[in-house]
Amino acid sequence: MDNTTLERDYRRLTTPRAAAVAGILFALLFAASLILLRSSIPEGLNADTEWMATGYQRITLALGLMPFAGICYLWFIGVVRDKLGDYEDRFFSSVFFGSSLLFLGMVFVAMAIMGGLVAGYRLNPGITMDSQVIYFSRAMMVQLSNVYALRMAGVTMISLGTIWFRTGLAPRWLVWITYALALILLVVVNFSLCVTLIYPAWVLLISLFILWLRYKHPDVRNLASE
């Protein structure tokens, strides 16, 4: 088989243009899921199960949105790595990729715990659930999502911001915003919804900027504006 046949049969795979929208979809789906859960689950840890009955539909919708948010998040990671191109550093890229997957994995585990708790109640609403089971399940969900997952999100932001800073692939204002928001996620120990929404807001910002750059400068591969 000659080179002409090889060139005809094999073509270089490129990132779909629509992939830049994935980060926007993740931010919207993830934020919507969090808001639905926070509006359905009481703030304090208690053994009351009434919220499972009153907020069942919203919780079910939130749990249904989260897997699709995760799929969009994986596409977002791919878009960011594609923008780095040949400038991708192995060390910082490994930290970025690993912390991103840890963030997503912990969020999925937290959602699975909530789904199991609600499903167990719905199978037999009349049964009195052990208060310790409720305490443990909710505490584990909070720790996974608001402590460990958010800190992994902060590591993701710092590693990517450092790549941008050292390579000049992104404008400095975007780097400093990334560092500032990441510092909040790493240092602030707060279970408020506003802190939790920092990460999807940052993903939305990055995705909108990539999308704007792609349409304004279609030949530019990195994030640095001309």
KALIN-V110029 format. One record per helix or strand of 3 or more residues. SS is the DSSP state (H for helix, E for strand). FROM is the first residue (numbers start at 1). LEN is the number of residues. If there is no record, write none. Layout:
BEGIN
ss->[SS	SS]
from->[FROM	FROM]
len->[LEN	LEN]
END
This chain:
BEGIN
ss->[H	H	H	H	H	H	H	H]
from->[3	17	50	56	90	131	172	193]
len->[7	24	5	32	34	37	16	24]
END
